[in-house]
């Protein structure tokens, strides 16, 4: 393998990603012959250009953080795709869909190919999973008695739990949580959508626990 030979930016105006690999192909099983031959237009960081999907997932598995994210899916919530995409960006261990199995993948922008996504029929089964894995359930909702996320000490091994857009967390979800945190707001709206809230919560965990020297 020629380590110095990296991907070159795709030269044609309007094209996304990189073109065919220039020169001799790398002798490395992580690389996909189809991508080497035709170019890689995927939404991946440069480190993973031309890599097989399975190789990307395997490498991410060595880097994932010990927090999980769960969201209740009662009405085919369009926010779930955004949650999955953000979880991938912050290298969450897994995303858990609670309730309906089918979810709107549009906002995920195919990041669900690289992010572990699990399904639980109800909050009780999610709570059982969290207990078995030693995860503290941290619910995120603007409810009386919640702790400000901005000042909360988040557990390193935790599972963030978000409710459905509109009604928020179900009673079962609130009862399953060890800690409920809220995001400080200063405007007229009563709440922010679950996709935005999830991003804020995950980044709060990153600021407290992540080794920023390992970021891309």
ZIVEN-V285199 format. One record per helix or strand. SS is the DSSP state (a for helix, b for strand). FROM is the first residue (numbers start at 1). TO is the last residue. If there is no record, write none. Layout:
BEGIN
((SS,FROM,TO) (SS,FROM,TO))
END
This chain:
BEGIN
((b,9,9) (b,18,18) (b,31,31) (a,33,38) (b,40,40) (a,46,48) (b,51,51) (a,53,61) (b,67,73) (a,79,89) (b,94,99) (a,106,108) (a,111,113) (b,117,120) (a,123,133) (b,136,140) (b,147,148) (b,158,162) (b,164,164) (b,168,168) (a,171,176) (b,179,182) (a,194,209) (a,212,214))
END
